Amino acid sequence: MTAASASELQGAPGFSRLVTIADSAAISETQAGEICRELEIGNIVFLPNSPIEIPEEDRELLLGRKQSSSAYHKNIAYRPVEDRVTGLEKSESAEAETLRRVMRNYSQRSLQFLRTFLAPYADKWKLEFASFRPIEEKGRPARLHARNDLLHFDSFPTRPTNGARILRFFTNINPKEHRVWVTSQTFEAFGPRMAKSRGVTARVTNPALRGIAAMARALHLRRSNSSPYDDLMHRCHNVMKEDAHFQETTPKSRWEFPPNSSWMVFTDCVSHAVLSGQYALEQTLLIPQSVLVEARRSPLAILETAVGRQLTV
């Protein structure tokens, strides 16, 4: 199915809509709470003029990077807690220090902005990676489960969240090209139905499978802090990408994020795919359940209701 225009699905129940904030510099505490609510229920908050200032020399350095020859080498990651950059090839080691500085600046400026813009979450979040995405998404080769151009909910198999929500803040630094997404229904709308119809919840309700998972963790075949929630969300992520009929026929909204704009979204509840775009910066934050404005509508709460048991550890 060809993606619908965003306006066709904007008002439809269970579909994300775009919440545009023209002036992001003057947000009251009440407005910050409302913005958090909009994000939590599956909407995209869009800032036409990015509030993150990127010095011209930093921008030129990022735009001057060549695409890697590796099909799977897509992102440069900055780990704020460790203050280091990963994802570079050996030939790029000379650039590591400069890239670390550039990525650190983006991460710190993003956090400074979000402390006010999303005041209910301020400094209660867990600081995750920032990334630079220099590769053109359109036509980028990748294994099935790593493809960005297929609809999915985000899940981190190597960095379990144990129920915390995945908030991502993006900035398009491409001087000419839009970054193009499509979205479909939110997790609240079809996540539980999809999980049950595909047998995904059997992984967390079947005692034998839970025992196997516990044994795998004990043998270090699985992350020790992985929870049933993380296992279930990762399975949902994979099942969605494996279902060609779903990918082709589900209704979609198309979004274009122009140069020098920013947007943010809870990617664990907005089914999304990136169709095209090159040169984007991103900061990820994990938001704990305890500070959510609409905790009952989080993927964790929805799935615990669906399976009738606690899914965190």
Buried (B, 14 or more C-beta within 10 A) or exposed (E): EEBBEBEBBEEBEBBBBBBEBEEBEEBEEEEBBEBBBBBBBBBBBBBBEBBBEBEEEBBEBBEEBEEBEEEEBBBBBBBBEEEEBEBBEEEBEEBBEEBBBBBBBBBEBBBEBBBBBBBBBBEEBEBBBBBBBBBBBEEBEBEEBEBBBBBBBBBBBEBBBBBBBBBBBBBBBBEEBBBBBBBBBBBBBBBBEBBEEBEBBBBBBEEEBBEEBEEBBEEEEBBEEBBBBBBBBBBBBBBBBEBEEBBEEBBBBBBBBBBBBBBBBBBBBBBBBBBBBBBBBBBBBBBBBEBBBBBEBBBBBBBBEBBEEEBBB
